[in-house]
Amino acid sequence: MEEIVKCTKLSKKFKDKVALSDVSCKIPKGLTVVLGPNGSGKTTLLRIMAGLTTPDSGNIRVKGIDVKKNPRKVRSLVSYLPQETLIEEMLTVEELLTFNVKLFGASMEKAYRIFERMGLSKEYSSIAGDLSGGMKRKLAVALALLPDRDIYLLDEPFEGLDSGSRIALLDILEEITKSSSVILVSHTVISGIENIANYLVILDSGRLIFAGKPEEFKRLLCDVSCLRLENIDATLLREAMALGVIVSPVESISLIGETDIIEKLASEYGGKVCNELTIGEVYVYMLRRKWIYADRTANTVLNRYSVEN
């Protein structure tokens, strides 16, 4: 497994707020999704990878380069999309495209292709500052994808995008990972992302919960199943919640809980019991359960990194 980022005991505080606490993980080539609720340390981790934030302690290497000692070299290898939408609002969309192509030495053909796929081709003459919030986010994402870089660090790239743009972005990211790597941050599991992601990093309250392959993450739960529904009536919802079942709105409505409870609900209300959960369903279930399953099972996974380091 080719390694592009190695984090060793990273810690970072902002005044009294712990952003990261002793985080160690190795991220391979391909597409990695960094998941976690708001305030879990995802953005801080991404900024440290980009050489924009310095950790209080610990070490990080990007493609073998010590980020703390040589942040400028690391920045030349990455393209970074911040969580905030930052664009030059006085220029037109096409002027921004042309400027960034010249600035980063990107291909004009590639730039026009990305802008067209992201639904921006009809906005070339528009002033960037006059665009809607969603269109501005599309523009920021497209601009971050223009440079040819070894690694693309994208903070919440799907946030604010319409469904068509999300699908287009998934396709673009899949193509990018054939020659480069993508590390993206998200507070939720995007529909379709598990089809192209080859690695997951999960944070909560600044600590590492899990780092590994998606299939390893899905195997963390034992004797847990789900009942997927198009809609749910109030009686079923009340009974499910009384039995401790987690209700997940990811994609369709999923009732997730211990297999015997889910089978009982299926026999009473109908529906098919699914024993193989999606990444999104596992993530929502364990997040709501305060990671008790991950704490019990993933310690062997996390210990593997401390041994290797």
Sequence and secondary structure as in RCSB ss.txt:
>XXXX:A:sequence
MEEIVKCTKLSKKFKDKVALSDVSCKIPKGLTVVLGPNGSGKTTLLRIMAGLTTPDSGNIRVKGIDVKKNPRKVR
SLVSYLPQETLIEEMLTVEELLTFNVKLFGASMEKAYRIFERMGLSKEYSSIAGDLSGGMKRKLAVALALLPDRD
IYLLDEPFEGLDSGSRIALLDILEEITKSSSVILVSHTVISGIENIANYLVILDSGRLIFAGKPEEFKRLLCDVS
CLRLENIDATLLREAMALGVIVSPVESISLIGETDIIEKLASEYGGKVCNELTIGEVYVYMLRRKWIYADRTANT
VLNRYSVEN
>XXXX:A:secstr
  EEEEEEEEEEEETTEEEEEEEEEEEESSEEEEE  TTSSHHHHHHHHTTSS  SEEEEEETTEETTT HHHHH
TTEEEE SS    TTSBHHHHHHHHHHHHT  HHHHHHHHHHTT GGGTTSBGGGS HHHHHHHHHHHHTSS  S
EEEEESTTTT  HHHHHHHHHHHHHHTTTSEEEEEESS  TTGGGT  EEEEEETTEEEEEE HHHHHTT  SEE
EEEES   HHHHHHHHHTT EEE SSSEEEEEEHHHHHHHHHHH   EESS  HHHHHHHHHHTTTHHHHHHTHH
HHHHHHHH 
